[in-house]
Structure formats: structure tokens, C-alpha cells
């Protein structure tokens, strides 16, 4: 049999490709090659050439298709005898056009490719008959387009990861993708999941065995690609119970995409018991405009969404990621502002702002004319304008998203922002981020790179100019920015623009660290030495009570009016989530006076 290599061009090095691992298992003796879209084209070509495959299969997705097209042209020159197979969502539609544009491609695998590729390999990649799920050229050059297929019985697919991979220390630190089902019970117009009907599940006994393999290997994160993990309670609840029962020493994080409004009390109570960091939830909300949701065949039960996310947040043990899509039908700036504020007020750990994409095979393509859409003709096929949003507004929203990502989604300046939103914007979060975006754009900051430390200085300047609040030493804004900086980035970023405690405070805290008193706040504390101490713990004194009593760093922001009372806080970076303790009384007792 010909030597076959399956190529994945991932978005980042930390990602892994589930698809090529399934293909490796489907075709015995084949190999995989994983690179990234950040690699140089010439280096990718060289890596393929060094392996000297006779057959090369390429997984084609929205994030890599333009690079794949460039690679195909080079492969035709460098390796003219190579048999090339393309597969994935980016080539499963408009197949004949793709094969005409890229005559060096011999086959296109349409839809789910495991069985189709196995059948193609069985005839040594020289078919003389139609193969389900495979588009090909016959000896006379005629294109046989075929049809996209699914694997009806996914239980016949083997576990995609090998023992050697799971034993590899570097590999275990990457994101390992995994599925327990294929398909989705919903049919949202913007999503490719609407192209297939029904949901197919793996048996629970098998799922548990495979999760045990991940846990035994001590992998960092398992990211489930099930489109709606909680679609079937009889399936997902036993999986959650298994994860909950794992030893507390298990460090593996499990990431799920869920429809949170379909969770019930039993599931929520189970999640409440999870160790901190064990589970991570992604919740696609997309919009809160009912007419917009109806246009894309999506139903959101808003009161359940808001109530359930509020309960999840109260557990303080789960990272919650919410999503909005910019450019959905009928959602102009006023409507998006409302959707943004609605979801922002849920105070999830991350609020991702994505732009509507017109994916091949998705029903969104049928709505282009009705809603006056124009979109990019090349990947990522993002909206350019609609009858509800002009290009100028879309362009501005890209800047808005960039600023929001640098600050809010990176966990920076959250308390400062919340104070300003409550104190000056009457709770209108969009108004605050709109002003910061306009300020940022006015200084052309979107045209240059920025260090993380510089972001705090920018925020200080913005607050001074926009709200007339001083940011210098001893002020409330300076205190909030220091508090924010110590909460973000593991406390490793010390902006020179902020007024950090000096040597007089170091001499005050030194006896504390050498004593047994830290054990009152840090379980099992032992003095680690001064060099290690500064990376593990930090005490900072603030001229205001920036953290409400009992919050332990978990609240969403300060109250609009903060007492001008000095407060000493201990930040424990060895804890997940971050532990923050008020040690004001400890230091005042030592000093015999107010700190």
C-alpha cells in the first residue's frame, strides 16, 4: 500500500487535530503531520517533502484554507507525482469548482471521511468505481462529484489517540480534542451542524474508558467538540458524575459547549460540587434580540440562561465563557448594544465577540439577499455589511472587539471598568467600552503593538481624560488599577505607571512571611525563600477598601462608593482560583498602628 500522510495545519501549536488522528486509525500504516498556520509556507512544503509520502491528505478548515490553496500550487511543482486528497468542511461543498481550480488535487473526501478514506485506501487510491463520500477524476478527466456522507455508527471508530502520544510530555500540555457524540439537536442557520440531522452517541462505558486514558496520562485539557454536550441528559449526566468522582489531585480540565438554559437543578447541583478548575463551560448566546434569533432558527430561554449562569458563577469553581455574534439578521448597533449589555451583566469569565461568517453548506447562505448581506469571498467569509449594519460600523466593531479582548477577556482592569460603569455610565457597559474604543482609535493605538504593562498606563490616562479622575499616587483609580494588575496575569505585570508599595512596606511584611501566621490564610504554608516568595505570594497595601469583606477576590467589581480605609491584601498565586485575603489586622497588630 502507498505511503500516506495526513496533514493538519492547526491554528496554534497548542491545538491538536482530532480529524487526522481518526484518519490515521482508519488507514493502518498511515502517518500524521501537524504544523500550524504560523509556519512559513516554504517550511511546510519542506516538512511534507522530507516525509516522502506517495499520498498526502490535507484537512481543510476555515482557518487554514487560504494557506492550503497556496501549498497545493507549490506541491504541484515540487512533488508532481504526489496523490493529493483534500477533505473537511471547506471542500465538502462546491466540490466541482474546487477540483477545476486545483487540478493537482486527485480526490476530495466529502463529509465525515473515516469510512470513505478507508475504502479509497483499500483500492490503493486508484478507484475504478464510485466510493461514497469521495469526489474524484476518472481516467478521462471527468469529475465524479459524489455526495457528502456521515458515519452512521460512530461506535465503530477507534479511540483516536495512541499510547505513545499520551506518554509524550509536550503533547500532554496541549489541548486534546475529544468527542462523545456527533450532530446537534438544533439547526441554527449560521452553523454547519444544521447540515446533518440527528445526534449519534458513543456508549457511556467506552467514554469512561477513554476519559480514564486521558486522566491516567495527566493531560492538561480535554476539550469536547460535541456541538451541544448537554443535549441528552441520560448521556451527559453520567459523564459529569464520572468527572466529579475523579481524585481531587487530578489536574485535567474538561471543556464543554452547552445550552445552559437546558440544564436542570440536578445537573447544576452536580457542577456545584466540582473541584475548582475541573470543568470549563462555553455558552453560545449569540444575541438577545428575539426577532434576530428567530431569523436564524435559534431559541434562547433568556430567564433560564441568566438564572443558571448566575448560579454557576456563585459556585466560584467553573470558568464560564459566553459568546455573541456580530452581524446577525436585523441586529443593528442599537440591538447589539442591548445584547452586549445583557450578556455583560452576566459577568462570565470571558465574553467572546465573533463576527458572522457565511460558511459553505450553512443555511445562512439562503438569507444573504433577504438581509442585504455582503461578505468576504475568501476565508473567513466574514460579514462586510448588512441592511442593519454598515461597513463603517462593522469596521468600528472590529476595533471595539480588539480593545475588549486586550482588557476584559484578558482579565485586566475589570474592577476599574466596573467601578466606572456603575459610577459614571449608570450600568451601561457598552457606553464605557465604546468611549475607550474611540479614545484608543483617536490615538492610533490600533496601528501598533503594546506591552501588557503599558495597558494599565493607557487606562489611567483614559480615565483621567474621559472622566476627569486623577490617577496618581493615593487616588482611588490608582488603587483599583493596582488591584486589577495583581489579579491578572499571575501578578507578574508591574506597570511603572502605577504607585506600588515601597521598601517601608516590605520591611513591615517580612516578619509576617517568616512566621507561622500565613498558615491562617494559606493552607500548608512553608516559607519558600525570598526569591520564590515573590512569585508565589504578594501583599499590597491600598489606601481604599478595594475588596469587599468576604469576597475572596470573586466579586465582579467594587461598589460605586468605596471607603477611604487602608486595606492590606494577600494574593496567593499558588491557589486556583486566585485566593485573596485581607491581612490588614495582621499587619496593624505587628506595627502597633494603622498601616
Phi and psi in degrees as a GROMACS rama.xvg file:
@    title "Ramachandran Plot"
@    xaxis  label "Phi"
@    yaxis  label "Psi"
@TYPE xy
-65.255  147.273  UNK-2
-72.4652  124.561  UNK-3
-119.132  138.305  UNK-4
-126.628  132.042  UNK-5
-104.165  119.533  UNK-6
-99.8994  128.443  UNK-7
-116.785  128.073  UNK-8
-109.3  93.196  UNK-9
-78.5833  160.413  UNK-10
-69.3222  -34.089  UNK-11
-142.364  160.173  UNK-12
-64.8967  -31.6731  UNK-13
-70.3121  -13.4965  UNK-14
-86.1865  158.529  UNK-15
-128.343  159.017  UNK-16
-103.093  117.668  UNK-17
-73.3112  -37.9324  UNK-18
-59.4383  -49.8538  UNK-19
-68.4976  -23.9547  UNK-20
-73.6632  -35.153  UNK-21
-64.071  -40.9093  UNK-22
-66.6934  -37.6897  UNK-23
-60.3208  -39.5136  UNK-24
-73.0958  -30.4092  UNK-25
-73.2683  -28.2931  UNK-26
-120.244  95.6573  UNK-27
-56.057  137.945  UNK-28
88.9528  -9.24326  UNK-29
-80.2245  165.479  UNK-30
-125.573  164.913  UNK-31
-119.873  153.265  UNK-32
-134.877  116.01  UNK-33
-109.583  122.217  UNK-34
-129.949  -171.103  UNK-35
-130.79  163.993  UNK-36
-70.6996  -9.14323  UNK-37
-87.8896  -8.96756  UNK-38
-74.6819  148.784  UNK-39
-68.1122  143.709  UNK-40
-55.8355  -42.7077  UNK-41
-64.8201  -34.3902  UNK-42
-68.8677  -37.886  UNK-43
-63.4668  -45.4103  UNK-44
-59.1622  -42.8564  UNK-45
-64.6362  -39.1207  UNK-46
-63.6605  -40.7373  UNK-47
-64.9642  -45.7349  UNK-48
-61.6901  -40.1944  UNK-49
-61.0731  -27.7727  UNK-50
-85.6318  -11.2932  UNK-51
47.332  54.5805  UNK-52
-75.9453  154.909  UNK-53
-92.8462  -25.614  UNK-54
-129.909  131.804  UNK-55
-123.814  121.199  UNK-56
-105.647  136.215  UNK-57
-122.958  126.021  UNK-58
-83.342  121.136  UNK-59
-110.59  118.681  UNK-60
-130.148  173.005  UNK-61
-61.9468  -31.0875  UNK-62
-82.2037  -13.148  UNK-63
-127.003  -1.52203  UNK-64
-63.1052  -37.1948  UNK-65
-68.1597  -37.3834  UNK-66
-66.8745  -39.6538  UNK-67
-59.932  -42.7243  UNK-68
-61.4566  -41.2475  UNK-69
-65.1583  -39.9554  UNK-70
-64.4981  -39.8365  UNK-71
-57.9984  -40.5365  UNK-72
-65.5911  -37.0851  UNK-73
-72.4779  -38.0966  UNK-74
-61.945  -35.6117  UNK-75
-62.4059  -30.7875  UNK-76
-87.9223  -42.1669  UNK-77
-81.3843  -31.5681  UNK-78
-137.85  67.3232  UNK-79
-63.3334  -21.3724  UNK-80
-88.5021  -3.60696  UNK-81
-69.9504  133.303  UNK-82
-84.2481  124.02  UNK-83
-114.505  131.247  UNK-84
-122.755  130.416  UNK-85
-114.471  144.718  UNK-86
-150.557  171.362  UNK-87
111.921  171.727  UNK-88
-62.4504  -26.8198  UNK-89
-75.133  -14.8013  UNK-90
-123.617  2.55633  UNK-91
-77.865  -10.1348  UNK-92
-124.489  156.715  UNK-93
52.3269  46.0966  UNK-94
-66.8061  -44.6682  UNK-95
-62.0448  -40.3935  UNK-96
-62.4007  -41.854  UNK-97
-63.9187  -43.9481  UNK-98
-68.1558  -32.1202  UNK-99
-70.7449  -39.0744  UNK-100
-71.3564  -29.1811  UNK-101
-125.871  78.6612  UNK-102
-65.6185  -14.6419  UNK-103
-74.2621  -15.0024  UNK-104
-80.9126  124.901  UNK-105
-89.1579  -36.9862  UNK-106
-140.259  148.898  UNK-107
-123.843  124.246  UNK-108
-91.6646  122.352  UNK-109
-104.156  127.145  UNK-110
82.2627  -146.819  UNK-111
-77.7687  120.312  UNK-112
-99.3844  -0.973446  UNK-113
-60.7608  -50.3728  UNK-114
-73.7207  -38.004  UNK-115
-62.6179  -42.9049  UNK-116
-70.7359  -34.8659  UNK-117
-62.5348  -39.6364  UNK-118
-67.8902  -36.5989  UNK-119
-67.422  -40.0738  UNK-120
-66.8966  -32.3066  UNK-121
-63.2432  -27.6481  UNK-122
-101.939  21.7485  UNK-123
53.8756  37.7116  UNK-124
62.6216  30.2971  UNK-125
-135.705  69.19  UNK-126
-73.1105  147.904  UNK-127
-120.889  17.6318  UNK-128
-154.032  167.144  UNK-129
-68.2897  137.7  UNK-130
-121.004  125.868  UNK-131
-56.1037  127.81  UNK-132
86.1271  5.05419  UNK-133
-122.015  125.743  UNK-134
-98.1836  137.802  UNK-135
-155.207  168.078  UNK-136
-105.065  134.974  UNK-137
-85.5387  -177.228  UNK-138
-59.9638  -27.2183  UNK-139
-88.1  3.78742  UNK-140
86.2863  1.64081  UNK-141
-75.0675  136.434  UNK-142
-87.2537  127.979  UNK-143
-104.935  105.546  UNK-144
-73.8037  -31.8494  UNK-145
62.5527  -165.713  UNK-146
-138.69  152.824  UNK-147
-67.4018  143.247  UNK-148
-127.796  164.306  UNK-149
-120.757  162.358  UNK-150
-89.9689  108.013  UNK-151
-64.4624  -32.9133  UNK-152
-121.315  92.3442  UNK-153
-73.025  -10.3265  UNK-154
-67.4561  -16.7694  UNK-155
-82.4127  -9.32443  UNK-156
-82.5963  131.483  UNK-157
-75.8144  162.624  UNK-158
-57.3486  126.169  UNK-159
-76.616  -16.6733  UNK-160
-97.1598  143.611  UNK-161
-96.9655  155.62  UNK-162
-57.0458  -35.9751  UNK-163
-64.0222  -39.9141  UNK-164
-64.4966  -48.4022  UNK-165
-66.2592  -19.9247  UNK-166
-86.2292  -10.3494  UNK-167
-81.1475  123.31  UNK-168
-62.0285  -42.6072  UNK-169
-67.2177  -41.9826  UNK-170
-62.85  -37.9485  UNK-171
-64.7749  -20.5935  UNK-172
-87.6008  -4.91022  UNK-173
-89.4871  175.363  UNK-174
-85.1213  120.035  UNK-175
-102.166  119.399  UNK-176
-87.256  145.629  UNK-177
-151.546  149.933  UNK-178
-133.187  143.697  UNK-179
-114.349  -4.13343  UNK-180
-155.554  160.571  UNK-181
-129.05  141.831  UNK-182
101.423  172.989  UNK-183
-145.835  140.898  UNK-184
-75.7211  -11.3765  UNK-185
-102.487  169.831  UNK-186
-138.008  52.4911  UNK-187
-63.6061  133.396  UNK-188
-63.2932  -28.5495  UNK-189
-85.2554  -2.83494  UNK-190
-113.654  141.987  UNK-191
-71.607  -14.859  UNK-192
-62.6002  -19.574  UNK-193
-71.5066  -11.1633  UNK-194
-75.4746  -18.2485  UNK-195
-122.638  146.981  UNK-196
-102.426  146.076  UNK-197
82.0405  167.64  UNK-198
-126.797  132.005  UNK-199
-111.722  134.431  UNK-200
-118.003  150.434  UNK-201
-84.0095  150.601  UNK-202
-63.3747  144.318  UNK-203
-62.3641  -35.6369  UNK-204
-62.2303  -39.4557  UNK-205
-68.42  -43.3996  UNK-206
-56.2069  -44.1382  UNK-207
-63.4538  -41.9662  UNK-208
-60.4621  -41.4794  UNK-209
-73.8581  -36.0204  UNK-210
-65.3645  -36.2652  UNK-211
-60.1011  -36.0263  UNK-212
-64.8606  -40.2063  UNK-213
-64.9573  -46.3444  UNK-214
-64.8065  -42.455  UNK-215
-62.3512  -30.7107  UNK-216
-83.2775  -7.17049  UNK-217
61.8009  42.6548  UNK-218
-71.3043  153.902  UNK-219
-74.6165  -47.6723  UNK-220
-146.679  135.594  UNK-221
-111.406  117.267  UNK-222
-107.018  110.502  UNK-223
-71.8998  132.819  UNK-224
-100.492  8.49625  UNK-225
-54.7419  129.161  UNK-226
-62.9884  -39.5548  UNK-227
-138.063  95.9367  UNK-228
-58.9708  -35.3792  UNK-229
-97.1896  28.8577  UNK-230
-65.4462  -30.8785  UNK-231
-131.764  110.806  UNK-232
-61.6093  -35.7343  UNK-233
-65.3431  -20.3254  UNK-234
-93.1895  -49.0712  UNK-235
-80.539  -32.5418  UNK-236
-65.056  -42.1476  UNK-237
-61.7716  -31.9271  UNK-238
-66.7663  -43.4198  UNK-239
-63.1369  -38.7494  UNK-240
-63.4525  -40.1134  UNK-241
-62.4431  -44.3038  UNK-242
-64.8459  -39.5677  UNK-243
-63.6698  -33.5974  UNK-244
-80.5583  -6.83554  UNK-245
-63.257  151.971  UNK-246
-57.088  146.658  UNK-247
-62.3238  -20.6573  UNK-248
-75.1297  -12.0052  UNK-249
-64.1733  126.064  UNK-250
-98.428  -4.8986  UNK-251
-66.6258  131.816  UNK-252
-99.9856  137.04  UNK-253
-114.792  121.25  UNK-254
-106.429  128.067  UNK-255
-127.288  148.104  UNK-256
-102.828  121.991  UNK-257
-129.031  159.329  UNK-258
-97.2838  97.8605  UNK-259
-65.6208  -25.5958  UNK-260
-71.1138  -12.7101  UNK-261
-97.9208  4.11234  UNK-262
-76.9556  150.574  UNK-263
-120.349  -179.835  UNK-264
-58.6532  -40.1198  UNK-265
-61.2793  -44.7988  UNK-266
-67.5413  -42.4181  UNK-267
-65.3407  -39.8191  UNK-268
-65.936  -33.4037  UNK-269
-67.0841  -42.7751  UNK-270
-64.2725  -31.9695  UNK-271
-62.7835  -26.4892  UNK-272
-86.0065  -11.5902  UNK-273
-62.6357  142.906  UNK-274
-60.9104  148.94  UNK-275
-57.8259  131.5  UNK-276
85.3836  -3.14726  UNK-277
-71.0347  -38.1109  UNK-278
-126.101  144.047  UNK-279
-130.622  133.437  UNK-280
-118.396  133.657  UNK-281
-110.956  125.818  UNK-282
-125.319  108.433  UNK-283
-83.2193  112.315  UNK-284
-101.035  -42.6486  UNK-285
73.9181  -45.0125  UNK-286
-167.503  157.883  UNK-287
-113.109  8.10159  UNK-288
-83.241  115.693  UNK-289
-62.8886  -38.788  UNK-290
-66.8121  -39.1993  UNK-291
-63.7296  -45.376  UNK-292
-62.933  -39.2016  UNK-293
-64.3937  -35.673  UNK-294
-64.9344  -27.6996  UNK-295
-107.075  17.5768  UNK-296
59.1574  41.5447  UNK-297
-118.832  140.91  UNK-298
-119.347  120.812  UNK-299
-112.625  130.418  UNK-300
-97.3836  90.085  UNK-301
-61.5956  -42.3758  UNK-302
-62.672  -36.9765  UNK-303
-70.1692  -39.6199  UNK-304
-58.9726  -51.8871  UNK-305
-65.1473  -43.0263  UNK-306
-66.5347  -42.0772  UNK-307
-70.961  -38.8476  UNK-308
-65.362  -37.7581  UNK-309
-60.0478  -41.9381  UNK-310
-66.0928  -43.5492  UNK-311
-60.4004  -40.5783  UNK-312
-64.5635  -35.2707  UNK-313
-66.8621  -17.114  UNK-314
-75.4768  -25.6106  UNK-315
57.7225  31.4433  UNK-316
-132.459  0.248823  UNK-317
-130.916  129.959  UNK-318
-76.8966  124.993  UNK-319
-114.688  125.71  UNK-320
-117.781  119.648  UNK-321
-110.906  157.108  UNK-322
-128.275  143.351  UNK-323
-127.8  148.594  UNK-324
-113.775  125.53  UNK-325
-88.6378  129.58  UNK-326
105.722  7.77468  UNK-327
-65.4118  158.408  UNK-328
-53.9637  128.577  UNK-329
76.2917  0.501155  UNK-330
-97.4593  96.6159  UNK-331
-85.4089  -167.231  UNK-332
-63.1023  -41.3559  UNK-333
-64.2263  -42.5868  UNK-334
-67.8446  -41.3047  UNK-335
-64.5801  -38.0544  UNK-336
-56.7894  -43.4005  UNK-337
-66.6061  -43.6146  UNK-338
-60.9609  -43.3601  UNK-339
-60.8652  -48.2009  UNK-340
-64.8079  -39.0358  UNK-341
-59.3338  -46.7573  UNK-342
-77.9032  -36.3305  UNK-343
-57.7115  -39.0121  UNK-344
-67.842  -10.9749  UNK-345
-77.331  -17.8414  UNK-346
56.4095  48.2269  UNK-347
-71.0073  164.95  UNK-348
-66.3738  -31.7559  UNK-349
-144.053  137.883  UNK-350
-122.065  101.034  UNK-351
-86.0245  130.629  UNK-352
-105.344  110.115  UNK-353
-108.258  161.319  UNK-354
-107.875  138.989  UNK-355
-55.1833  133.067  UNK-356
-118.345  143.73  UNK-357
-103.375  88.9196  UNK-358
-82.3988  139.477  UNK-359
-60.2564  130.915  UNK-360
92.737  -12.9939  UNK-361
-86.7425  150.233  UNK-362
-69  -11.7015  UNK-363
-57.7559  -29.3333  UNK-364
-61.0739  -26.225  UNK-365
-76.4233  -11.8378  UNK-366
-102.319  1.59664  UNK-367
-59.7006  -52.13  UNK-368
-69.4517  -40.2929  UNK-369
-61.2072  -36.3056  UNK-370
-109.287  16.5368  UNK-371
61.9626  38.33  UNK-372
-81.3584  145.256  UNK-373
-127.077  141.636  UNK-374
-144.284  162.81  UNK-375
-62.9437  132.32  UNK-376
-77.9451  -8.35165  UNK-377
-121.557  161.106  UNK-378
-55.5858  136.937  UNK-379
-94.5141  19.2345  UNK-380
59.4854  34.3614  UNK-381
-76.1848  153.412  UNK-382
-60.2101  138.723  UNK-383
-103.075  -43.9143  UNK-384
-162.233  167.149  UNK-385
-144.228  -177.049  UNK-386
-73.1892  -8.51325  UNK-387
-106.781  -22.6169  UNK-388
-132.536  126.876  UNK-389
-79.5837  166.713  UNK-390
-61.9146  -38.684  UNK-391
-58.8702  -39.1969  UNK-392
-70.1687  -40.3305  UNK-393
-61.4832  -43.8772  UNK-394
-59.966  -44.6191  UNK-395
-64.0893  -39.7632  UNK-396
-65.8388  -27.7007  UNK-397
-64.6402  -40.668  UNK-398
-66.7233  -41.5645  UNK-399
-57.0019  -47.0314  UNK-400
-62.1409  -39.3046  UNK-401
-64.845  -45.9227  UNK-402
-64.0511  -43.5937  UNK-403
-62.9161  -36.8893  UNK-404
-68.8729  -41.0885  UNK-405
-64.9108  -36.0674  UNK-406
-100.431  -72.1141  UNK-407
-63.2753  -53.8186  UNK-408
-70.9116  -20.8078  UNK-409
-84.3105  -0.920757  UNK-410
79.1495  18.6942  UNK-411
-102.448  141.183  UNK-412
59.993  27.1793  UNK-413
-69.1405  -42.6315  UNK-414
-68.7619  -39.9021  UNK-415
-61.5553  -46.727  UNK-416
-61.759  -43.952  UNK-417
-64.9865  -37.9886  UNK-418
-60.6333  -45.7352  UNK-419
-68.7179  -37.0252  UNK-420
-63.7014  -43.5339  UNK-421
-74.7632  -40.3019  UNK-422
-78.9909  -37.1092  UNK-423
-118.472  -19.9548  UNK-424
-111.215  10.8837  UNK-425
51.7407  37.1458  UNK-426
84.2839  1.24635  UNK-427
-84.1207  92.5794  UNK-428
-64.4888  -37.1386  UNK-429
-59.3986  -39.6197  UNK-430
-59.6872  -41.8025  UNK-431
-64.0661  -50.5431  UNK-432
-69.5641  -26.9147  UNK-433
-64.9261  -45.8827  UNK-434
-65.0545  -41.2572  UNK-435
-65.2154  -38.8205  UNK-436
-62.9911  -45.4229  UNK-437
-64.6239  -39.322  UNK-438
-63.7134  -45.4427  UNK-439
-60.258  -46.4348  UNK-440
-65.9327  -38.4232  UNK-441
-62.7283  -24.0472  UNK-442
-100.099  8.31602  UNK-443
57.8628  29.3916  UNK-444
-67.8977  -20.2337  UNK-445
-71.5452  -7.51399  UNK-446
-101.728  6.70781  UNK-447
-144.606  165.25  UNK-448
-84.5301  160.484  UNK-449
-143.121  139.579  UNK-450
-77.8066  157.194  UNK-451
-61.8164  -41.4633  UNK-452
-60.1149  -35.8757  UNK-453
-65.8682  -26.1369  UNK-454
-61.1588  -33.1516  UNK-455
-71.7992  -37.2843  UNK-456
-65.6859  -39.0157  UNK-457
-61.5082  -44.4629  UNK-458
-62.8828  -39.0187  UNK-459
-61.7679  -43.8651  UNK-460
-66.2642  -42.5676  UNK-461
-59.7238  -46.2981  UNK-462
-62.4723  -41.6346  UNK-463
-63.4553  -43.9897  UNK-464
-76.7384  -39.4223  UNK-465
-82.7606  -39.0967  UNK-466
-112.127  -3.95657  UNK-467
70.3304  24.067  UNK-468
-101.672  128.665  UNK-469
-68.2054  148.148  UNK-470
-116.924  9.3449  UNK-471
-74.0841  -174.71  UNK-472
-54.0074  136.481  UNK-473
81.8029  -3.86216  UNK-474
-87.661  163.16  UNK-475
-62.5599  -43.7317  UNK-476
-63.4453  -40.9004  UNK-477
-61.9892  -38.8979  UNK-478
-66.6941  -44.5437  UNK-479
-64.2796  -38.4144  UNK-480
-67.3732  -37.5121  UNK-481
-65.9321  -42.2442  UNK-482
-60.6196  -44.9169  UNK-483
-60.2231  -44.1988  UNK-484
-63.4543  -36.9112  UNK-485
-74.9832  -20.8979  UNK-486
-84.3939  -22.6134  UNK-487
-105.233  158.535  UNK-488
53.6554  33.997  UNK-489
61.8884  20.7436  UNK-490
69.361  14.9974  UNK-491
-87.6662  -9.30108  UNK-492
-102.231  116.636  UNK-493
-118.451  92.3803  UNK-494
-66.1719  133.903  UNK-495
-67.4203  -13.988  UNK-496
-77.8891  -12.3634  UNK-497
-100.854  154.054  UNK-498
-94.3635  86.0096  UNK-499
-79.301  154.421  UNK-500
-57.9241  143.991  UNK-501
-98.6721  -164.453  UNK-502
-64.1292  -27.6656  UNK-503
-64.4651  -30.8043  UNK-504
-79.0413  -32.6563  UNK-505
-62.625  -39.7228  UNK-506
-68.8329  -28.3761  UNK-507
-73.7158  -35.9151  UNK-508
-88.7059  -18.8979  UNK-509
-56.0535  -47.5149  UNK-510
-62.8058  -32.2256  UNK-511
-60.5509  -46.1257  UNK-512
-68.5021  -28.8792  UNK-513
-84.7523  -3.48896  UNK-514
-99.9632  -174.849  UNK-515
-88.3497  -5.8302  UNK-516
-62.5685  -31.9716  UNK-517
-58.5264  -21.5949  UNK-518
-65.8979  -17.6851  UNK-519
-67.3219  -22.4718  UNK-520
-117.577  -27.1517  UNK-521
-121.454  104.903  UNK-522
-57.8904  132.207  UNK-523
71.074  19.3648  UNK-524
-61.3854  136.287  UNK-525
-136.972  137.455  UNK-526
-59.2567  120.057  UNK-527
-91.9297  -0.316639  UNK-528
96.8182  149.768  UNK-529
-63.3791  -36.2967  UNK-530
-66.1398  -44.6714  UNK-531
-74.8184  -30.7419  UNK-532
-56.4223  -43.8862  UNK-533
-66.5864  -19.5369  UNK-534
-92.3983  -14.7042  UNK-535
-102.177  -35.8878  UNK-536
-140.761  158.722  UNK-537
-152.208  136.794  UNK-538
-115.267  129.466  UNK-539
-131.207  138.039  UNK-540
-101.963  131.728  UNK-541
-116.738  146.165  UNK-542
-78.6149  -2.38596  UNK-543
-131.104  157.183  UNK-544
-81.2402  86.4748  UNK-545
-79.1171  -20.108  UNK-546
-117.918  122.741  UNK-547
-61.5681  151.053  UNK-548
-61.4684  134.242  UNK-549
81.5164  0.24961  UNK-550
-79.2037  -26.3547  UNK-551
52.7922  32.3263  UNK-552
78.4954  10.0115  UNK-553
-101.74  -7.42688  UNK-554
-73.8613  164.958  UNK-555
-86.9398  -16.5095  UNK-556
171.393  165.326  UNK-557
-76.5275  162.109  UNK-558
-70.3578  157.985  UNK-559
-56.7791  -32.8376  UNK-560
-113.575  119.172  UNK-561
-113.793  134.501  UNK-562
-65.5453  136.442  UNK-563
-81.5257  61.1721  UNK-564
-118.235  131.255  UNK-565
-65.6  142.735  UNK-566
-142.362  132.496  UNK-567
-107.519  126.552  UNK-568
-120.432  137.624  UNK-569
-101.052  126.104  UNK-570
-106.354  119.053  UNK-571
-104.45  100.785  UNK-572
-83.1766  -0.149737  UNK-573
-86.7795  -7.41702  UNK-574
-100.528  142.957  UNK-575
-127.846  116.123  UNK-576
-71.485  171.113  UNK-577
-53.9611  130.833  UNK-578
-99.3081  129.767  UNK-579
-126.048  124.196  UNK-580
-124.543  140.01  UNK-581
-82.0373  115.312  UNK-582
-117.108  24.915  UNK-583
-56.4787  -48.428  UNK-584
-62.8015  -36.0103  UNK-585
-59.9204  -48.4542  UNK-586
-74.0267  -37.0785  UNK-587
-66.1309  -37.6735  UNK-588
-63.1295  -35.864  UNK-589
-72.0943  -40.4515  UNK-590
-82.8018  -19.8041  UNK-591
73.2204  18.7078  UNK-592
-160.805  173.77  UNK-593
-68.3568  136.207  UNK-594
